Amino acid sequence: MLYKEKKEKDNGSEIKWKLYQEILVVETKRVLVVIRRWGTKRTSMLRKTLKLDMLVLIGIGHKSMR
């Protein structure tokens, strides 16, 4: 009797752990997606600013070379 109860308890905790793991995986994936989106937004913004900076630098460079 005790053995059976113990086994059921172990199974229950195992199921809980599996659910917990799945939730964790889902959460981490969601977080990664958010980070990825945020990262792409930031990199695109950075690229735009870099392009502007480069254009300004090139513009200044041309003016000073004349």
mmCIF file as Biopython writes it, N, C-alpha, C and O atoms, coordinates in Angstrom:
data_model
#
loop_
_atom_site.group_PDB
_atom_site.id
_atom_site.type_symbol
_atom_site.label_atom_id
_atom_site.label_alt_id
_atom_site.label_comp_id
_atom_site.label_asym_id
_atom_site.label_entity_id
_atom_site.label_seq_id
_atom_site.pdbx_PDB_ins_code
_atom_site.Cartn_x
_atom_site.Cartn_y
_atom_site.Cartn_z
_atom_site.occupancy
_atom_site.B_iso_or_equiv
_atom_site.auth_seq_id
_atom_site.auth_asym_id
_atom_site.pdbx_PDB_model_num
ATOM 1   N N  . MET A ? 1  ? 0.827  -1.212 0.000   1.0 0.0 1  A 1 
ATOM 2   C CA . MET A ? 1  ? 0.000  0.000  0.000   1.0 0.0 1  A 1 
ATOM 3   C C  . MET A ? 1  ? 0.864  1.266  0.000   1.0 0.0 1  A 1 
ATOM 4   O O  . MET A ? 1  ? 0.656  2.176  -0.802  1.0 0.0 1  A 1 
ATOM 5   N N  . LEU A ? 2  ? 1.824  1.302  0.906   1.0 0.0 2  A 1 
ATOM 6   C CA . LEU A ? 2  ? 2.713  2.461  0.998   1.0 0.0 2  A 1 
ATOM 7   C C  . LEU A ? 2  ? 3.493  2.655  -0.300  1.0 0.0 2  A 1 
ATOM 8   O O  . LEU A ? 2  ? 3.660  3.771  -0.792  1.0 0.0 2  A 1 
ATOM 9   N N  . TYR A ? 3  ? 3.962  1.529  -0.833  1.0 0.0 3  A 1 
ATOM 10  C CA . TYR A ? 3  ? 4.760  1.588  -2.069  1.0 0.0 3  A 1 
ATOM 11  C C  . TYR A ? 3  ? 3.950  2.220  -3.204  1.0 0.0 3  A 1 
ATOM 12  O O  . TYR A ? 3  ? 4.448  3.061  -3.953  1.0 0.0 3  A 1 
ATOM 13  N N  . LYS A ? 4  ? 2.673  1.785  -3.309  1.0 0.0 4  A 1 
ATOM 14  C CA . LYS A ? 4  ? 1.803  2.295  -4.371  1.0 0.0 4  A 1 
ATOM 15  C C  . LYS A ? 4  ? 1.577  3.805  -4.211  1.0 0.0 4  A 1 
ATOM 16  O O  . LYS A ? 4  ? 1.630  4.554  -5.187  1.0 0.0 4  A 1 
ATOM 17  N N  . GLU A ? 5  ? 1.325  4.240  -2.973  1.0 0.0 5  A 1 
ATOM 18  C CA . GLU A ? 5  ? 1.105  5.667  -2.712  1.0 0.0 5  A 1 
ATOM 19  C C  . GLU A ? 5  ? 2.339  6.478  -3.095  1.0 0.0 5  A 1 
ATOM 20  O O  . GLU A ? 5  ? 2.252  7.537  -3.717  1.0 0.0 5  A 1 
ATOM 21  N N  . LYS A ? 6  ? 3.481  5.943  -2.701  1.0 0.0 6  A 1 
ATOM 22  C CA . LYS A ? 6  ? 4.740  6.637  -2.994  1.0 0.0 6  A 1 
ATOM 23  C C  . LYS A ? 6  ? 4.923  6.767  -4.508  1.0 0.0 6  A 1 
ATOM 24  O O  . LYS A ? 6  ? 5.314  7.819  -5.014  1.0 0.0 6  A 1 
ATOM 25  N N  . LYS A ? 7  ? 4.632  5.681  -5.212  1.0 0.0 7  A 1 
ATOM 26  C CA . LYS A ? 7  ? 4.793  5.693  -6.664  1.0 0.0 7  A 1 
ATOM 27  C C  . LYS A ? 7  ? 3.862  6.735  -7.293  1.0 0.0 7  A 1 
ATOM 28  O O  . LYS A ? 7  ? 4.266  7.466  -8.198  1.0 0.0 7  A 1 
ATOM 29  N N  . GLU A ? 8  ? 2.629  6.800  -6.817  1.0 0.0 8  A 1 
ATOM 30  C CA . GLU A ? 8  ? 1.671  7.783  -7.342  1.0 0.0 8  A 1 
ATOM 31  C C  . GLU A ? 8  ? 2.153  9.202  -7.067  1.0 0.0 8  A 1 
ATOM 32  O O  . GLU A ? 8  ? 2.042  10.087 -7.915  1.0 0.0 8  A 1 
ATOM 33  N N  . LYS A ? 9  ? 2.689  9.402  -5.868  1.0 0.0 9  A 1 
ATOM 34  C CA . LYS A ? 9  ? 3.225  10.720 -5.509  1.0 0.0 9  A 1 
ATOM 35  C C  . LYS A ? 9  ? 4.349  11.090 -6.465  1.0 0.0 9  A 1 
ATOM 36  O O  . LYS A ? 9  ? 4.397  12.204 -6.986  1.0 0.0 9  A 1 
ATOM 37  N N  . ASP A ? 10 ? 5.252  10.142 -6.688  1.0 0.0 10 A 1 
ATOM 38  C CA . ASP A ? 10 ? 6.383  10.386 -7.592  1.0 0.0 10 A 1 
ATOM 39  C C  . ASP A ? 10 ? 5.886  10.720 -8.992  1.0 0.0 10 A 1 
ATOM 40  O O  . ASP A ? 10 ? 6.380  11.644 -9.638  1.0 0.0 10 A 1 
ATOM 41  N N  . ASN A ? 11 ? 4.902  9.951  -9.450  1.0 0.0 11 A 1 
ATOM 42  C CA . ASN A ? 11 ? 4.348  10.198 -10.783 1.0 0.0 11 A 1 
ATOM 43  C C  . ASN A ? 11 ? 3.740  11.588 -10.866 1.0 0.0 11 A 1 
ATOM 44  O O  . ASN A ? 11 ? 3.936  12.311 -11.843 1.0 0.0 11 A 1 
ATOM 45  N N  . GLY A ? 12 ? 2.994  11.952 -9.820  1.0 0.0 12 A 1 
ATOM 46  C CA . GLY A ? 12 ? 2.364  13.276 -9.778  1.0 0.0 12 A 1 
ATOM 47  C C  . GLY A ? 12 ? 3.399  14.379 -9.869  1.0 0.0 12 A 1 
ATOM 48  O O  . GLY A ? 12 ? 3.229  15.340 -10.619 1.0 0.0 12 A 1 
ATOM 49  N N  . SER A ? 13 ? 4.474  14.240 -9.105  1.0 0.0 13 A 1 
ATOM 50  C CA . SER A ? 13 ? 5.509  15.273 -9.121  1.0 0.0 13 A 1 
ATOM 51  C C  . SER A ? 13 ? 6.219  15.284 -10.479 1.0 0.0 13 A 1 
ATOM 52  O O  . SER A ? 13 ? 6.632  16.334 -10.970 1.0 0.0 13 A 1 
ATOM 53  N N  . GLU A ? 14 ? 6.348  14.107 -11.068 1.0 0.0 14 A 1 
ATOM 54  C CA . GLU A ? 14 ? 6.986  14.019 -12.389 1.0 0.0 14 A 1 
ATOM 55  C C  . GLU A ? 14 ? 6.142  14.750 -13.430 1.0 0.0 14 A 1 
ATOM 56  O O  . GLU A ? 14 ? 6.663  15.486 -14.269 1.0 0.0 14 A 1 
ATOM 57  N N  . ILE A ? 15 ? 4.825  14.531 -13.359 1.0 0.0 15 A 1 
ATOM 58  C CA . ILE A ? 15 ? 3.914  15.200 -14.295 1.0 0.0 15 A 1 
ATOM 59  C C  . ILE A ? 15 ? 3.989  16.710 -14.087 1.0 0.0 15 A 1 
ATOM 60  O O  . ILE A ? 15 ? 4.067  17.481 -15.044 1.0 0.0 15 A 1 
ATOM 61  N N  . LYS A ? 16 ? 3.963  17.122 -12.801 1.0 0.0 16 A 1 
ATOM 62  C CA . LYS A ? 16 ? 4.070  18.553 -12.493 1.0 0.0 16 A 1 
ATOM 63  C C  . LYS A ? 16 ? 5.363  19.111 -13.068 1.0 0.0 16 A 1 
ATOM 64  O O  . LYS A ? 16 ? 5.370  20.188 -13.664 1.0 0.0 16 A 1 
ATOM 65  N N  . TRP A ? 17 ? 6.452  18.382 -12.889 1.0 0.0 17 A 1 
ATOM 66  C CA . TRP A ? 17 ? 7.753  18.837 -13.373 1.0 0.0 17 A 1 
ATOM 67  C C  . TRP A ? 17 ? 7.747  18.972 -14.895 1.0 0.0 17 A 1 
ATOM 68  O O  . TRP A ? 17 ? 8.276  19.937 -15.448 1.0 0.0 17 A 1 
ATOM 69  N N  . LYS A ? 18 ? 7.133  17.977 -15.568 1.0 0.0 18 A 1 
ATOM 70  C CA . LYS A ? 18 ? 7.066  18.030 -17.035 1.0 0.0 18 A 1 
ATOM 71  C C  . LYS A ? 18 ? 6.269  19.244 -17.491 1.0 0.0 18 A 1 
ATOM 72  O O  . LYS A ? 18 ? 6.664  19.944 -18.424 1.0 0.0 18 A 1 
ATOM 73  N N  . LEU A ? 19 ? 5.128  19.491 -16.817 1.0 0.0 19 A 1 
ATOM 74  C CA . LEU A ? 19 ? 4.318  20.664 -17.148 1.0 0.0 19 A 1 
ATOM 75  C C  . LEU A ? 19 ? 5.120  21.933 -16.921 1.0 0.0 19 A 1 
ATOM 76  O O  . LEU A ? 19 ? 5.107  22.852 -17.740 1.0 0.0 19 A 1 
ATOM 77  N N  . TYR A ? 20 ? 5.811  21.966 -15.803 1.0 0.0 20 A 1 
ATOM 78  C CA . TYR A ? 20 ? 6.624  23.129 -15.448 1.0 0.0 20 A 1 
ATOM 79  C C  . TYR A ? 20 ? 7.695  23.369 -16.506 1.0 0.0 20 A 1 
ATOM 80  O O  . TYR A ? 20 ? 7.943  24.500 -16.923 1.0 0.0 20 A 1 
ATOM 81  N N  . GLN A ? 21 ? 8.325  22.268 -16.928 1.0 0.0 21 A 1 
ATOM 82  C CA . GLN A ? 21 ? 9.361  22.377 -17.975 1.0 0.0 21 A 1 
ATOM 83  C C  . GLN A ? 21 ? 8.765  22.939 -19.265 1.0 0.0 21 A 1 
ATOM 84  O O  . GLN A ? 21 ? 9.353  23.808 -19.908 1.0 0.0 21 A 1 
ATOM 85  N N  . GLU A ? 22 ? 7.574  22.424 -19.636 1.0 0.0 22 A 1 
ATOM 86  C CA . GLU A ? 22 ? 6.928  22.901 -20.861 1.0 0.0 22 A 1 
ATOM 87  C C  . GLU A ? 22 ? 6.608  24.386 -20.756 1.0 0.0 22 A 1 
ATOM 88  O O  . GLU A ? 22 ? 6.826  25.147 -21.699 1.0 0.0 22 A 1 
ATOM 89  N N  . ILE A ? 23 ? 6.084  24.794 -19.586 1.0 0.0 23 A 1 
ATOM 90  C CA . ILE A ? 23 ? 5.764  26.207 -19.367 1.0 0.0 23 A 1 
ATOM 91  C C  . ILE A ? 23 ? 7.033  27.038 -19.488 1.0 0.0 23 A 1 
ATOM 92  O O  . ILE A ? 23 ? 7.034  28.100 -20.111 1.0 0.0 23 A 1 
ATOM 93  N N  . LEU A ? 24 ? 8.108  26.548 -18.889 1.0 0.0 24 A 1 
ATOM 94  C CA . LEU A ? 24 ? 9.388  27.255 -18.946 1.0 0.0 24 A 1 
ATOM 95  C C  . LEU A ? 24 ? 9.839  27.427 -20.385 1.0 0.0 24 A 1 
ATOM 96  O O  . LEU A ? 24 ? 10.262 28.510 -20.789 1.0 0.0 24 A 1 
ATOM 97  N N  . VAL A ? 25 ? 9.745  26.353 -21.154 1.0 0.0 25 A 1 
ATOM 98  C CA . VAL A ? 25 ? 10.169 26.398 -22.561 1.0 0.0 25 A 1 
ATOM 99  C C  . VAL A ? 25 ? 9.338  27.426 -23.319 1.0 0.0 25 A 1 
ATOM 100 O O  . VAL A ? 25 ? 9.873  28.233 -24.080 1.0 0.0 25 A 1 
ATOM 101 N N  . VAL A ? 26 ? 8.019  27.390 -23.104 1.0 0.0 26 A 1 
ATOM 102 C CA . VAL A ? 26 ? 7.131  28.338 -23.779 1.0 0.0 26 A 1 
ATOM 103 C C  . VAL A ? 26 ? 7.496  29.764 -23.392 1.0 0.0 26 A 1 
ATOM 104 O O  . VAL A ? 26 ? 7.592  30.644 -24.248 1.0 0.0 26 A 1 
ATOM 105 N N  . GLU A ? 27 ? 7.700  29.989 -22.085 1.0 0.0 27 A 1 
ATOM 106 C CA . GLU A ? 27 ? 8.054  31.326 -21.603 1.0 0.0 27 A 1 
ATOM 107 C C  . GLU A ? 27 ? 9.366  31.793 -22.223 1.0 0.0 27 A 1 
ATOM 108 O O  . GLU A ? 27 ? 9.466  32.925 -22.696 1.0 0.0 27 A 1 
ATOM 109 N N  . THR A ? 28 ? 10.373 30.917 -22.221 1.0 0.0 28 A 1 
ATOM 110 C CA . THR A ? 28 ? 11.677 31.319 -22.764 1.0 0.0 28 A 1 
ATOM 111 C C  . THR A ? 28 ? 11.561 31.616 -24.254 1.0 0.0 28 A 1 
ATOM 112 O O  . THR A ? 28 ? 12.179 32.557 -24.753 1.0 0.0 28 A 1 
ATOM 113 N N  . LYS A ? 29 ? 10.766 30.809 -24.970 1.0 0.0 29 A 1 
ATOM 114 C CA . LYS A ? 29 ? 10.581 31.065 -26.402 1.0 0.0 29 A 1 
ATOM 115 C C  . LYS A ? 29 ? 9.934  32.422 -26.607 1.0 0.0 29 A 1 
ATOM 116 O O  . LYS A ? 29 ? 10.330 33.186 -27.487 1.0 0.0 29 A 1 
ATOM 117 N N  . ARG A ? 30 ? 8.916  32.718 -25.772 1.0 0.0 30 A 1 
ATOM 118 C CA . ARG A ? 30 ? 8.212  33.991 -25.880 1.0 0.0 30 A 1 
ATOM 119 C C  . ARG A ? 30 ? 9.183  35.140 -25.615 1.0 0.0 30 A 1 
ATOM 120 O O  . ARG A ? 30 ? 9.203  36.134 -26.340 1.0 0.0 30 A 1 
ATOM 121 N N  . VAL A ? 31 ? 9.975  34.986 -24.580 1.0 0.0 31 A 1 
ATOM 122 C CA . VAL A ? 31 ? 10.963 36.008 -24.220 1.0 0.0 31 A 1 
ATOM 123 C C  . VAL A ? 31 ? 11.953 36.191 -25.361 1.0 0.0 31 A 1 
ATOM 124 O O  . VAL A ? 31 ? 12.297 37.317 -25.720 1.0 0.0 31 A 1 
ATOM 125 N N  . LEU A ? 32 ? 12.411 35.072 -25.931 1.0 0.0 32 A 1 
ATOM 126 C CA . LEU A ? 32 ? 13.365 35.141 -27.038 1.0 0.0 32 A 1 
ATOM 127 C C  . LEU A ? 32 ? 12.757 35.871 -28.228 1.0 0.0 32 A 1 
ATOM 128 O O  . LEU A ? 32 ? 13.419 36.680 -28.877 1.0 0.0 32 A 1 
ATOM 129 N N  . VAL A ? 33 ? 11.490 35.578 -28.508 1.0 0.0 33 A 1 
ATOM 130 C CA . VAL A ? 33 ? 10.813 36.240 -29.627 1.0 0.0 33 A 1 
ATOM 131 C C  . VAL A ? 33 ? 10.759 37.742 -29.375 1.0 0.0 33 A 1 
ATOM 132 O O  . VAL A ? 33 ? 11.033 38.544 -30.267 1.0 0.0 33 A 1 
ATOM 133 N N  . VAL A ? 34 ? 10.398 38.113 -28.135 1.0 0.0 34 A 1 
ATOM 134 C CA . VAL A ? 34 ? 10.331 39.537 -27.785 1.0 0.0 34 A 1 
ATOM 135 C C  . VAL A ? 34 ? 11.702 40.168 -27.947 1.0 0.0 34 A 1 
ATOM 136 O O  . VAL A ? 34 ? 11.833 41.247 -28.525 1.0 0.0 34 A 1 
ATOM 137 N N  . ILE A ? 35 ? 12.733 39.486 -27.430 1.0 0.0 35 A 1 
ATOM 138 C CA . ILE A ? 35 ? 14.101 40.000 -27.537 1.0 0.0 35 A 1 
ATOM 139 C C  . ILE A ? 35 ? 14.481 40.126 -29.005 1.0 0.0 35 A 1 
ATOM 140 O O  . ILE A ? 35 ? 15.071 41.124 -29.417 1.0 0.0 35 A 1 
ATOM 141 N N  . ARG A ? 36 ? 14.139 39.109 -29.795 1.0 0.0 36 A 1 
ATOM 142 C CA . ARG A ? 36 ? 14.487 39.117 -31.214 1.0 0.0 36 A 1 
ATOM 143 C C  . ARG A ? 36 ? 13.823 40.302 -31.911 1.0 0.0 36 A 1 
ATOM 144 O O  . ARG A ? 36 ? 14.461 41.021 -32.679 1.0 0.0 36 A 1 
ATOM 145 N N  . ARG A ? 37 ? 12.521 40.496 -31.629 1.0 0.0 37 A 1 
ATOM 146 C CA . ARG A ? 37 ? 11.807 41.618 -32.243 1.0 0.0 37 A 1 
ATOM 147 C C  . ARG A ? 37 ? 12.443 42.931 -31.834 1.0 0.0 37 A 1 
ATOM 148 O O  . ARG A ? 37 ? 12.696 43.803 -32.665 1.0 0.0 37 A 1 
ATOM 149 N N  . TRP A ? 38 ? 12.698 43.060 -30.529 1.0 0.0 38 A 1 
ATOM 150 C CA . TRP A ? 38 ? 13.293 44.285 -29.995 1.0 0.0 38 A 1 
ATOM 151 C C  . TRP A ? 38 ? 14.667 44.495 -30.619 1.0 0.0 38 A 1 
ATOM 152 O O  . TRP A ? 38 ? 15.045 45.611 -30.978 1.0 0.0 38 A 1 
ATOM 153 N N  . GLY A ? 39 ? 15.404 43.395 -30.740 1.0 0.0 39 A 1 
ATOM 154 C CA . GLY A ? 39 ? 16.741 43.453 -31.334 1.0 0.0 39 A 1 
ATOM 155 C C  . GLY A ? 39 ? 16.694 43.923 -32.780 1.0 0.0 39 A 1 
ATOM 156 O O  . GLY A ? 39 ? 17.502 44.755 -33.193 1.0 0.0 39 A 1 
ATOM 157 N N  . THR A ? 40 ? 15.752 43.390 -33.548 1.0 0.0 40 A 1 
ATOM 158 C CA . THR A ? 40 ? 15.669 43.785 -34.956 1.0 0.0 40 A 1 
ATOM 159 C C  . THR A ? 40 ? 15.274 45.247 -35.065 1.0 0.0 40 A 1 
ATOM 160 O O  . THR A ? 40 ? 15.786 45.974 -35.916 1.0 0.0 40 A 1 
ATOM 161 N N  . LYS A ? 41 ? 14.351 45.683 -34.191 1.0 0.0 41 A 1 
ATOM 162 C CA . LYS A ? 41 ? 13.974 47.098 -34.201 1.0 0.0 41 A 1 
ATOM 163 C C  . LYS A ? 41 ? 15.186 47.954 -33.897 1.0 0.0 41 A 1 
ATOM 164 O O  . LYS A ? 41 ? 15.447 48.947 -34.575 1.0 0.0 41 A 1 
ATOM 165 N N  . ARG A ? 42 ? 15.922 47.562 -32.872 1.0 0.0 42 A 1 
ATOM 166 C CA . ARG A ? 42 ? 17.091 48.343 -32.467 1.0 0.0 42 A 1 
ATOM 167 C C  . ARG A ? 42 ? 18.144 48.344 -33.563 1.0 0.0 42 A 1 
ATOM 168 O O  . ARG A ? 42 ? 18.714 49.389 -33.878 1.0 0.0 42 A 1 
ATOM 169 N N  . THR A ? 43 ? 18.406 47.178 -34.145 1.0 0.0 43 A 1 
ATOM 170 C CA . THR A ? 43 ? 19.450 47.119 -35.174 1.0 0.0 43 A 1 
ATOM 171 C C  . THR A ? 43 ? 19.041 47.934 -36.396 1.0 0.0 43 A 1 
ATOM 172 O O  . THR A ? 43 ? 19.874 48.602 -37.008 1.0 0.0 43 A 1 
ATOM 173 N N  . SER A ? 44 ? 17.757 47.878 -36.752 1.0 0.0 44 A 1 
ATOM 174 C CA . SER A ? 44 ? 17.323 48.666 -37.913 1.0 0.0 44 A 1 
ATOM 175 C C  . SER A ? 44 ? 17.459 50.153 -37.607 1.0 0.0 44 A 1 
ATOM 176 O O  . SER A ? 44 ? 17.861 50.938 -38.466 1.0 0.0 44 A 1 
ATOM 177 N N  . MET A ? 45 ? 17.116 50.542 -36.358 1.0 0.0 45 A 1 
ATOM 178 C CA . MET A ? 45 ? 17.289 51.940 -35.961 1.0 0.0 45 A 1 
ATOM 179 C C  . MET A ? 45 ? 18.765 52.316 -35.994 1.0 0.0 45 A 1 
ATOM 180 O O  . MET A ? 45 ? 19.141 53.379 -36.487 1.0 0.0 45 A 1 
ATOM 181 N N  . LEU A ? 46 ? 19.587 51.427 -35.464 1.0 0.0 46 A 1 
ATOM 182 C CA . LEU A ? 46 ? 21.032 51.678 -35.453 1.0 0.0 46 A 1 
ATOM 183 C C  . LEU A ? 46 ? 21.563 51.804 -36.876 1.0 0.0 46 A 1 
ATOM 184 O O  . LEU A ? 46 ? 22.368 52.685 -37.177 1.0 0.0 46 A 1 
ATOM 185 N N  . ARG A ? 47 ? 21.099 50.911 -37.743 1.0 0.0 47 A 1 
ATOM 186 C CA . ARG A ? 47 ? 21.540 50.961 -39.141 1.0 0.0 47 A 1 
ATOM 187 C C  . ARG A ? 47 ? 21.166 52.293 -39.773 1.0 0.0 47 A 1 
ATOM 188 O O  . ARG A ? 47 ? 21.969 52.913 -40.469 1.0 0.0 47 A 1 
ATOM 189 N N  . LYS A ? 48 ? 19.921 52.726 -39.517 1.0 0.0 48 A 1 
ATOM 190 C CA . LYS A ? 48 ? 19.473 54.007 -40.074 1.0 0.0 48 A 1 
ATOM 191 C C  . LYS A ? 48 ? 20.353 55.142 -39.581 1.0 0.0 48 A 1 
ATOM 192 O O  . LYS A ? 48 ? 20.794 55.987 -40.360 1.0 0.0 48 A 1 
ATOM 193 N N  . THR A ? 49 ? 20.608 55.153 -38.254 1.0 0.0 49 A 1 
ATOM 194 C CA . THR A ? 49 ? 21.434 56.233 -37.700 1.0 0.0 49 A 1 
ATOM 195 C C  . THR A ? 49 ? 22.849 56.143 -38.244 1.0 0.0 49 A 1 
ATOM 196 O O  . THR A ? 49 ? 23.483 57.162 -38.519 1.0 0.0 49 A 1 
ATOM 197 N N  . LEU A ? 50 ? 23.341 54.923 -38.399 1.0 0.0 50 A 1 
ATOM 198 C CA . LEU A ? 50 ? 24.689 54.753 -38.947 1.0 0.0 50 A 1 
ATOM 199 C C  . LEU A ? 50 ? 24.749 55.274 -40.377 1.0 0.0 50 A 1 
ATOM 200 O O  . LEU A ? 50 ? 25.698 55.956 -40.763 1.0 0.0 50 A 1 
ATOM 201 N N  . LYS A ? 51 ? 23.717 54.942 -41.161 1.0 0.0 51 A 1 
ATOM 202 C CA . LYS A ? 51 ? 23.670 55.427 -42.545 1.0 0.0 51 A 1 
ATOM 203 C C  . LYS A ? 51 ? 23.666 56.944 -42.572 1.0 0.0 51 A 1 
ATOM 204 O O  . LYS A ? 51 ? 24.384 57.567 -43.354 1.0 0.0 51 A 1 
ATOM 205 N N  . LEU A ? 52 ? 22.836 57.538 -41.697 1.0 0.0 52 A 1 
ATOM 206 C CA . LEU A ? 52 ? 22.770 59.006 -41.623 1.0 0.0 52 A 1 
ATOM 207 C C  . LEU A ? 52 ? 24.128 59.573 -41.241 1.0 0.0 52 A 1 
ATOM 208 O O  . LEU A ? 52 ? 24.608 60.531 -41.847 1.0 0.0 52 A 1 
ATOM 209 N N  . ASP A ? 53 ? 24.743 58.967 -40.226 1.0 0.0 53 A 1 
ATOM 210 C CA . ASP A ? 53 ? 26.068 59.416 -39.793 1.0 0.0 53 A 1 
ATOM 211 C C  . ASP A ? 53 ? 27.063 59.328 -40.945 1.0 0.0 53 A 1 
ATOM 212 O O  . ASP A ? 53 ? 27.855 60.243 -41.171 1.0 0.0 53 A 1 
ATOM 213 N N  . MET A ? 54 ? 27.009 58.219 -41.663 1.0 0.0 54 A 1 
ATOM 214 C CA . MET A ? 54 ? 27.936 58.032 -42.783 1.0 0.0 54 A 1 
ATOM 215 C C  . MET A ? 54 ? 27.685 59.090 -43.853 1.0 0.0 54 A 1 
ATOM 216 O O  . MET A ? 54 ? 28.629 59.666 -44.394 1.0 0.0 54 A 1 
ATOM 217 N N  . LEU A ? 55 ? 26.410 59.347 -44.158 1.0 0.0 55 A 1 
ATOM 218 C CA . LEU A ? 55 ? 26.077 60.367 -45.157 1.0 0.0 55 A 1 
ATOM 219 C C  . LEU A ? 55 ? 26.586 61.728 -44.720 1.0 0.0 55 A 1 
ATOM 220 O O  . LEU A ? 55 ? 27.147 62.482 -45.515 1.0 0.0 55 A 1 
ATOM 221 N N  . VAL A ? 56 ? 26.380 62.035 -43.433 1.0 0.0 56 A 1 
ATOM 222 C CA . VAL A ? 56 ? 26.847 63.318 -42.895 1.0 0.0 56 A 1 
ATOM 223 C C  . VAL A ? 56 ? 28.362 63.392 -43.002 1.0 0.0 56 A 1 
ATOM 224 O O  . VAL A ? 56 ? 28.919 64.400 -43.438 1.0 0.0 56 A 1 
ATOM 225 N N  . LEU A ? 57 ? 29.024 62.304 -42.595 1.0 0.0 57 A 1 
ATOM 226 C CA . LEU A ? 57 ? 30.488 62.270 -42.649 1.0 0.0 57 A 1 
ATOM 227 C C  . LEU A ? 57 ? 30.979 62.423 -44.081 1.0 0.0 57 A 1 
ATOM 228 O O  . LEU A ? 57 ? 31.916 63.173 -44.352 1.0 0.0 57 A 1 
ATOM 229 N N  . ILE A ? 58 ? 30.330 61.698 -45.001 1.0 0.0 58 A 1 
ATOM 230 C CA . ILE A ? 58 ? 30.723 61.774 -46.414 1.0 0.0 58 A 1 
ATOM 231 C C  . ILE A ? 58 ? 30.486 63.194 -46.921 1.0 0.0 58 A 1 
ATOM 232 O O  . ILE A ? 58 ? 31.313 63.758 -47.638 1.0 0.0 58 A 1 
ATOM 233 N N  . GLY A ? 59 ? 29.324 63.769 -46.531 1.0 0.0 59 A 1 
ATOM 234 C CA . GLY A ? 59 ? 28.992 65.142 -46.937 1.0 0.0 59 A 1 
ATOM 235 C C  . GLY A ? 59 ? 30.027 66.125 -46.435 1.0 0.0 59 A 1 
ATOM 236 O O  . GLY A ? 59 ? 30.493 66.982 -47.186 1.0 0.0 59 A 1 
ATOM 237 N N  . ILE A ? 60 ? 30.385 66.007 -45.173 1.0 0.0 60 A 1 
ATOM 238 C CA . ILE A ? 60 ? 31.390 66.896 -44.579 1.0 0.0 60 A 1 
ATOM 239 C C  . ILE A ? 60 ? 32.735 66.665 -45.263 1.0 0.0 60 A 1 
ATOM 240 O O  . ILE A ? 60 ? 33.472 67.605 -45.559 1.0 0.0 60 A 1 
ATOM 241 N N  . GLY A ? 61 ? 33.033 65.392 -45.506 1.0 0.0 61 A 1 
ATOM 242 C CA . GLY A ? 61 ? 34.294 65.046 -46.165 1.0 0.0 61 A 1 
ATOM 243 C C  . GLY A ? 61 ? 34.400 65.708 -47.517 1.0 0.0 61 A 1 
ATOM 244 O O  . GLY A ? 61 ? 35.446 66.260 -47.857 1.0 0.0 61 A 1 
ATOM 245 N N  . HIS A ? 62 ? 33.313 65.661 -48.311 1.0 0.0 62 A 1 
ATOM 246 C CA . HIS A ? 62 ? 33.324 66.270 -49.635 1.0 0.0 62 A 1 
ATOM 247 C C  . HIS A ? 62 ? 33.481 67.781 -49.551 1.0 0.0 62 A 1 
ATOM 248 O O  . HIS A ? 62 ? 34.208 68.389 -50.337 1.0 0.0 62 A 1 
ATOM 249 N N  . LYS A ? 63 ? 32.782 68.382 -48.579 1.0 0.0 63 A 1 
ATOM 250 C CA . LYS A ? 63 ? 32.856 69.847 -48.421 1.0 0.0 63 A 1 
ATOM 251 C C  . LYS A ? 63 ? 34.275 70.278 -48.061 1.0 0.0 63 A 1 
ATOM 252 O O  . LYS A ? 63 ? 34.794 71.254 -48.602 1.0 0.0 63 A 1 
ATOM 253 N N  . SER A ? 64 ? 34.888 69.548 -47.151 1.0 0.0 64 A 1 
ATOM 254 C CA . SER A ? 64 ? 36.231 69.942 -46.699 1.0 0.0 64 A 1 
ATOM 255 C C  . SER A ? 64 ? 37.282 69.674 -47.778 1.0 0.0 64 A 1 
ATOM 256 O O  . SER A ? 64 ? 38.334 70.313 -47.781 1.0 0.0 64 A 1 
ATOM 257 N N  . MET A ? 65 ? 37.015 68.745 -48.685 1.0 0.0 65 A 1 
ATOM 258 C CA . MET A ? 65 ? 37.989 68.415 -49.731 1.0 0.0 65 A 1 
ATOM 259 C C  . MET A ? 65 ? 38.004 69.472 -50.833 1.0 0.0 65 A 1 
ATOM 260 O O  . MET A ? 65 ? 39.005 69.626 -51.532 1.0 0.0 65 A 1 
ATOM 261 N N  . ARG A ? 66 ? 36.900 70.198 -50.988 1.0 0.0 66 A 1 
ATOM 262 C CA . ARG A ? 66 ? 36.816 71.193 -52.064 1.0 0.0 66 A 1 
ATOM 263 C C  . ARG A ? 66 ? 37.773 72.340 -51.848 1.0 0.0 66 A 1 
ATOM 264 O O  . ARG A ? 66 ? 37.826 73.262 -52.663 1.0 0.0 66 A 1 
#
